[in-house]
Amino acid sequence: YRCQPGRLWVFFSLLVLLLVTLQVVEKLQGFFPSWTDISKGDKVNLGEGQQVRGVSSQGETCKPKTDIVFLKVHKSASSTVMNILFRFGETHNLTFAFPIGGGNQLFYPRHFLASFVQGFSPSSPQRFNILCHHMRFLQPEVRKVVSSSAFYFSILRNPVELMESSFAYYKGAAAFAHVRSLEEFLSQPYHYYNPTDGDRHYARNLMSFDFGFNPDGEVSAERVQLMLKAIEASFDLLLISEYFDESMVLLKEMLCWDLDSVVSFPLNIRDSSTKSPLSDTVVEKIKDWNRLDWEIYTHFNRTFWERIDRDIGRERMQREVTALRERQGELARTCLQGMGSVAPKHIKDSSLKPLQHGSARILGYNLKQGLDKETERMCRRLVTPELQYSSALYKKQFAQKSPETQNVPSLGASYGCLDMLNWCLQPKMNIPQMNILPK
């Protein structure tokens, strides 16, 4: 075989081209992440379920998220968060997944069903931007009414404080109705608590119940791990009410919203005179009685701070919190008479009076007089109680439409969770099944 000059020239040309290409690739190493790096970054491990997905660095541009699911956990500053979502949705003309008839709960305490939502039809399913009314979480049904890319978040509260608040607010619940104090209830809880009562969840593991779990379930290490794994697979962010300002900074970052979108005045808060100090003995009894809630809270309180350290840093967080509080103070000086909340009997505008419930006295606000129209509207949005705001948005969204009559599933239909492992082990729709067992 004889090598022709033309072929030899082609061979050497290709060889030179290959060498040049290899040199360029070598110089570009590190410019793009390797597939191995990407694989490592996409793992979702227990304790890392709050890994940032979409948080921008300071100064980076991003697209605000408008498809949102907020699990409104009872007595956990969730009414204040709901006001933030109401304001953002109204300002940006977003749609809400309202309860049928415009109520304030999605047939709670039953597990959520898509057919509980006004305007939902299985034959022509409609997707809503924001789902935030009280519900008992069931993700397969939630997915039917929101975008597959929706952002899921919730907020938690120390179970000790939560139960003290629940006792005051839900004093009419069967478990609390015949006791004079929380101490009396905890002295012999099973004397007053009946697991078959329809409102028993207000008296035990209320957060676990809202997340869809059985509040009377066995407290075993395996069960707790399954609960934590289920929550982390379903939710993008878990906030902590005791660190509300830090929580709002995290939420702002995750949703790519501006500062004014997450500034707020506390809503649905109690007069401090109705709060009872708790002895160390009672505190320990509450933790033991609400053991499932305590496990959820301590785990996500830890990952909350791990996330701040990892993705924002304490110094930047402090700057962001300071800016948030300064803006809140500025708005208070602009909007409020007296700069703060007042007792219900002192609220002058009846449309701004919050619902009073149980033995709690829920505070509200008075707006300054003489505000210009635009400022008055902004301020009113900030202080309008949940029920009034929800009703107004419902009427706006369904304007000139007669109330729809829908076939609501039997309220006897309900899903179990962990007892009937249905949605518990399923990750979010757009997250692949990966290693989500504890390390």
N, C-alpha and C positions, 0 to 999 in steps of 0.2 A: 504494500500500500504506500503510495507516494503522497506526501503532504504538499498541497498546492499553496503558493504564496498568498492567494486571496483568503483561503480558509485560515491560514496561520495568522493573518492580520486580524481577522474577526475574533479568533481565540484570544489573542493578547488584548484586544480592545475590551472584551467582556471581562477578562481578568483584572484589568485596571479599574473598570467600573465597579466590580465587586469589592476591591480593596478600598476604593473611595467611599463606597456605601458603608462598609464596616467601620471606617473611621468616623463618619458622620453619626452613625448609631451610637458608637462609643461615647462621643461628645454629648449626645442627648440623653445618656443614661442619667436617671434622677430627675429629668425634666417632666416625664410622665410617670405616674405610679405603675408599678408592676401589677400583673394580675394577682400575684400572691398578696401584695399589700391591700388591694381592693377586697380580696376574699376575707382577709383578717379584719378589715374595717367593718365588714357587713355582718359579722357575727353578733347575735343577740343572746347574751348570757344573763342568767339571773343576777340581779344587782346592777345590770347594765342596760335595763330596759328603758332608762331615761337617757340613753346615748343620744346626743344631739343629732338630729336629722334635719338639716336645713337652717341651722342657726348661722347667721352671717357674722363675720368679723366686723369690728367697729369700722364704719366707713364704707362697707360693701353694700352694693345695691341688691335688692331682692324683691320678689313679688309678694304682696300681702296675701295671706291665705283667707279665703272666704267660705270654705266648706268646713264646718266645725261641728263636732259632737261634744257637748259638755255634760258629764254625769253630775247632776246637781245633788250632792250628798247633803242630807239634812243637817242643820245646825252647824255648818262649817264655813261661814262667810260666803255661802254659795249665792245668796240673794244679791250681794254686792257684785260678784262675778257676773251674775245674770244681767244686772243693769249695764255692765260694760258691753256684754254681747248685744243687748237690746239697742244700745246707742250706736254701736258700730253697724249693726244690721240695718237700722233705720236710716242712718246717714248714707249708706252705700246701696240702699234699695235692695237688700237681700230678702230672701224668703225664709220664714220660720216654719218648723214642723209643729203646728199648734195641735193641742188636744181637740177632739171633736166637740164642737159647740163653743170653743173658746175658753175652756176651763184652765185651771192652773196646774193640773197634774194629768199625766198620761195613764189614767186608770190605775194609778198607784194604789195599793201595793202589789198589784198583779205584775208578773213579768211583762215587759214591753212587747207589744205586737204592732206591726206596721199599720194594721187597720185601725189602730187607736188615733191615727193622725188625720186631721181634717184635710180632705182632698186626695188622700191616697186611694188608688184603685189597682188591684192586682192585674187587671186587663191592660191598663195603661199607666204603669207606675211613674209617679212624678218624684223627682229628686228635689229636696229642699236644702237650702244653704246651711241653716243653723238648727240644731236640735238641742234644746237646753232646758225644757221643762222637767219637773220631777218625774222620774220613771225608775223602775227596777230593771237594771241593765240586762239585755239579752242581745248580744251582738248580731247573730244571724238575722234577727228581725230589724235591728237598727240599720243594717246594711241595705235594706230594701228601700229606705227613704232618704238616704244621703249618698253623695258621691263616693266611689270606691277610694278616692284619694283624700277623703275627709280627715281632718286632724282631730284626734280623740284626746280629751284631757279631763281631769277631775281635781277635786281639792279634798284634803284630809284634815282632821282635827284631832288633837290629843283626846283619846277616849274618856279620860277623866273629866275634862272640861265639857266634852260633848254630852256625857250622861247627866251632869249637873244641869246643863241647859235643857236637855230633853225632858228632864223631870219637871222643870218649871213650865216649859212650853206645852207639854203633852200630859199635864196633870190629870186630864180626863181619861187617859188610856186605862184599860182594865187593870193592868199591873200596878198602876200608881194611884188609882182612884180611892183606895181605902187605907192609905198610909199618910201620915202627917209630914214625914220627912224622908229624904233619901237614905239617911242612916237607918230608919225603921225598916225600909224596904230591904236594904242589904243585910240586915240582921238575920232575916230568914226569907230570902228571895223566892224560894219555891212555894212558900205559903201564899204568895200574892201572884206569882208569875205562872201563867198557863201557856205552854207551847202551842196550844190549839187556838188561842185567842187571835182574832184577825188583826189586832193592833199590837201584838206582843213585841214586834220588832223595835218599837220605840223604847223598849225597856232593856234591850240586850243586843249587842253587836249590830248597831244600826248601820254602820258603814258597810259591814260585810253583807248585810241584807240588801242595801242599795246597789252593791256591785253584783247582785244576783245570787249570792250564796245563802246557804241555810244558817241562820244565826244560832241554831241549837246544835250544829254539827260537832262532831268529835274534834277535840283539839289535840291532834297528833302532829308530829314533825312532818310526816308525809303529806297530810292534808294541808298544813300551812304552806308547804312548798308548792303544792298544786295551785293553791289560791294565788300566791305571789306570782307564779309563773303565768297563770291565766291573765292576771291584771297587766303584767308587763308585756305580754303578747298582744294585748288589745289596746293599750293606751300609750300615746306618745309622750305624755307629760302628767306627772302627779304633783300638785302644788300642796303647800303646807300653810294652813290658815294662820298659825302662830307667827309665821314669817310672811305676812301678806304682801308687803312691799317688795321683798325679794322675789316672791312668787310672780308678782306682776311684771317685774323686769324680765324674768325667764319667759313668761308668756309673750311679752312684747317681742322678744328676740325670736322665739319659735314661730310666731305668726307674722313676723315682719311688719308690725304695726308701729305707729308713732307714739310718742309719749302721751299725748292727750287722749289717745284711744284707750289707755289702760288706767288713767287717773280716775279716782272715784272718791265718794264720801261713803262711809260705812252705812249700810242699810240693814233693816230688820235686826237692830241691836237692842239689847235689854238695858233698862235702867239698872245701874249698879246696886241700887237698894234692894233689888229682888234676887241678887246673887248671894249664895250661901258659902261661907268658908268651909273647907273640908279638912278633917283631921287626917293625919298620916294613916291611921287605921282604915278610914273610909276610902282613902285614895287606893290603898292596896286591894281592898275588897272590890272596888270598881275595876281595877286592872284584871283581877282574877275572873270576875263575872263577865267581862268583855274581852276575854283572852284573844279571840280571833281578831277583833278590831285592834287590840294592842300590838299583835304581831304585824298586821298590815301597816300600822302607823309607824312603828319603830323602824321597820325595813325601809319604807319610802322616805322617812325623815333622814335616814342615813344617806340614801342614794341622792336625795335632794341636794345635800351639801357636797357630796362627792362630785355632783354635776357642776355645781357652781365653781368648785376648785379647778375642775378639769377644763371647763369650757368658757368661763368668764373671768374667774379670779376674784379674790376678795376685794382688792383695791378698786377694780373697775365696778364691781357690784356696789360698793359703798358710794361711788360717784353717781351711779345710776339711781340708787335709792334716794340719795340727797336731792337729785334733780326732780325725782318724782314727788317727794315731800314738799319741795319748794313750789312746784306747780300746783299741788293740792292746796297749799296755803294761799297762794295767789288767787285760786278760784274761790276759796272760802271767803276771802276778803271781798271779792267781786260779787258773789252770789248770796251769801247768807247773812241773816240778821244774827248778831251775837257770835258769829264765827263757828258755831257748833250745833249739836243736836239738842232737842228740847223734849220735854215730857209730852205725851199725847194731848193732854188737856190744854197745852200752850200752843198747839199747832193751829194757826189761824185759817189756813186754806184747807177746807175739808177734803179736797181732791188729793192732798198730800199726806193724809193721815194713814199710817200703816194699820194693817189688821192687828187687833189685839187678841191674844190667844193664851189660854191657861192663866197661870198666876203671873206671867211675865208682863212687864210694861215696856212696850216697844216704842222706841224713840223715833222722832222724825225731825223735819227741818222747816224753817220759815225763810222764804226768799226775801231779799231786799225789795223795797218798793222803788218805783221810778226807773227800773232798768229799761234800756232800749229793747225793741222787739227781738232782735237776734240774740242778744245776751240773755234775755229772759228765757228764751226757748232753750238755749244751751244749759242754763242753770236748772231749769225745770226738769230736763232730762236726767240730770245728775241726781236729783232728790226724789223723783217720782217712785213711790213704792212699787214693788213687783207686780201686785195684782192689777193696779191701775194701768201700769205701763203695758203689761201683757194684753189687757183688754183693748187698749187703744191701738196697739199694733195689729191685733187680730181684726178689728174693724177696718183698719186701713188695708190689710192684705186681702180681705174678703169683702171689700166695698161693693155695694149694689148687688150682692149675691145673697140669695136666701140660704139659711143654714142647710147644709147637706144632711140627708138622712142616709146613714150607712149601716150595713149589717155588721154590728160589732160582735166579734166572737164571744162565745159564752165566757163569762168571767170565771167560770170554773176551770177553764183551760189555763194551764200554767206549766212552766218548765222548771225542772230541778237543775241544780248545778253542783257539781262534785258528787252528789248522790246519783244523778243521772248524767255522767260526764258527756255533755253534748257540746256546748261551745267552749267549755273551759280550756281544752287543750288545743283549740284552734288559734293560730296566730292571726294578726290582721290580714285582710285579704291580699294586700300588696307586699307582705313580708314573707319571704320563704321560710319554710320550717327549718330551723337550725338548732344548734346546741343551746337550749334554754334551761338546762338543768344547772343547779348550783355547782360552782367549781369545787 
